[in-house]
Amino acid sequence: MHAHHHGESHGHAHPHPGDRSGSARALSVALGLTVAYGVVQVATGIWFNSLALIADAVHNVSDGAAIALALAAAWAAGLPARGARTFGWRRAEILAALVNGLALVVISIGIFIEAFRRAGDPPDVAGAGVLVVGLVGVVANGIPVLVMLRASTGDDLNLRGALIHAATDVLGSAGAALSGLVVLTTGWRAADPVIGALIGLAVLVSSWGLIREALRILMEVAPGDCDPREIGQAMADHPGVREVHDLHIWTITSGFPALSAHVIADPGADHDRLLHELEALVQQRFRIAHTTLQIDRDHSELVQLRPRAEGGIRRTAPLGTPEPGDR
């Protein structure tokens, strides 16, 4: 711990996160289409005795729940900040994305277990029926994917989670159609559990990136496109800055990065001007609009009274060039 001289400048630049209304509309359309086709698939999968079709059907129905969760999270994220929730419910979208990612893992494990059970004694499968339903599924599941792709801005993890669910539905329907075609043309009944297992593998793989990104945000790791050392050095090299420390960069929710730092100014520097220049630097160069900066005086004269802050980033200077305040 070390003392700070307060009463200097604190800056807050508040962003206006992207409008999520387009995402909400896309999720609503996707929810209706996914649930409707999922119910049809469950019934036809049982009727035709196809694991590939049942696996895709179960995945489809679970995707309805996943999209409903994403839609609820998008609604919650739009609620205003109130009381102790100073950022509102923005993190609800990240929690929904994490739950959806974990749900994909559970679904894939269930498909693997059923595929293994059926592989030893593949049941008879109505190949023609599975082929037709699978092809219809490619179209029915493809529509929600296109709707969400049009609404996606690339920084909405919640929408991305729902999109991955829907995209794996398209893959699952294609796999089911393929299994029906193989059974119909070759009579190889094992094709159904084998392709069902491959669908499960695709679902498992698709969950990894979603879970990893959600955990990065919840653990407050710096965004992947933000290098704290680079940002800290850019701030420290700005005219009037002697040192930057206590630098923290994290993501509040998708597309909402934040930064806080303690800046030691050179003697005689205009703190108000320096504050606004650093805010502009961070926003324009590194696209971080939410900043909390504390500008403080040069404490070099107090160096014997307390240790210098750990991890401070100092201004780079040519060799042999003394910095202001150096002794």
Secondary structure, DSSP 4 states (H G I P E B T S, - for coil): ------SSEEEEE---PPP-HHHHHHHHHHHHHHHHHHHHHHHHHHHHT-HHHHHHHHHHHHHHHHHHHHHHHHHHHTSPPBTTBTTTTTTHHHHHHHHHHHHHHHHHHHHHHHHHHHHSSPPP--HHHHHHHHHHHHHHHHHHHHHHHHH--S--HHHHHHHHHHHHHHHHHHHHHHHHHHHHHH--TTHHHHHHHHHHHHHHHHHHHHHHHHHHHHTTPPPTT--HHHHHHHHHTSTTEEEEEEEEEEEEETTEEEEEEEEEEPTT--HHHHHHHHHHHHHHHH---EEEEEEE---GGGTTTSPPPTT-EEPP--TT-PPTT--
